Amino acid sequence: MTDQMLEQLYQLILSRKGADPQSSYTASLYAKGTAKIAQKVGEEAVETCIEALQGDKEKLKAESADLLYHLMVLWADQGITPDDVLKVLESRQGT
């Protein structure tokens, strides 16, 4: 996934803030609050690990996508951008 693709997904997620929770899954997560968003991140992380242990690469890809999406919703909820996270990763290179 390129930086540009991350940014496009993030902008789409941001655009759902304040949208009708009846018409947008992302908006419904925002409406339920940070605790629910964080719970979803945890659920998706566990499901990702399970698929890795079971060796089903297609399911692992799908769960990884779900995890990344929910993580980005959590970032947006907390005012963190993908660039913020990428900068942290960049600062860790070579350590």
N, C-alpha and C positions, 0 to 999 in steps of 0.2 A: 504494500500500500504506500503510495507516495504521500509526501507532505500535502500536496494539493488535494488529493482525495480525502485525506483526514480533515482538512479544512472545509471542504465542501460538505461532508457529513456533519461536521460540527455546526456549520452555519444553518443547515437544515434543522438540526436539533434545537439550536437557539431560536429559530423562527417559530417553533412550536410553543415557546413560553407564552402563556396567556391565551393560547388557542383553546377552543372548546374541547374539554376532555371527552366529550361524547364522539367527537369526530377524529381524534388523534390519540394514538396509544402514547406517544411521547408526552402530549399535554396531560394525559391522565396520570402519568407518572409524576409530573411536576405537581399536579393537584393533590396527590397523595403525600407529597413531602419527601424530605431528605431521607428519613428513616426507611421508607418504602423503596426509594431508589437504591440506597445502600444494600438493602436486603436482596434486591434483584441482582445487584452486582455479585453478591456472595453466592446466590443460587447458581448463577451462570458460571462462576468460577468453579464451583463444585462439579457441575455438569461437564465442564470442560475437562477437568481432571479425570472424571470417570471415563469419558470417551478416550482419553489418552491411554488409560490403563487397559481399556478393553480392546484397543488397537484398531478401532474403526476410524480411519482417516477422514472419510466423508462426514461422519457425525462430529468428529473433532473440529473440522473446518467450520461446520455450521454453529457449533457451540462457541467456538472462538469468535465468530462474527457477532453472536449474541452478546458475549462478554464484552467485546470492544464497544459495541453500541451502548450497552448499559453503563459502562465505565465513562463513556463520553457524555451521557446524560448526567451522570454524577458530577463530572467536571463542570459542565455548563451550569448545573444547579449551584455549584460552589464558586463560580466565577473564575475557573481555571481553564485555560485554552490549551489546545494540543501543542502550540508553540511553547507554552510554559513547560510542559512535560518533556518535549523534545530537547529543550535547553538543559534540563536536568540530565537527561541521558547523554547529551553531548559533553557536559562537564565531567561525566564519569568515564569518558573514553580514556583508555590507557591506565586506569586505576585497578 
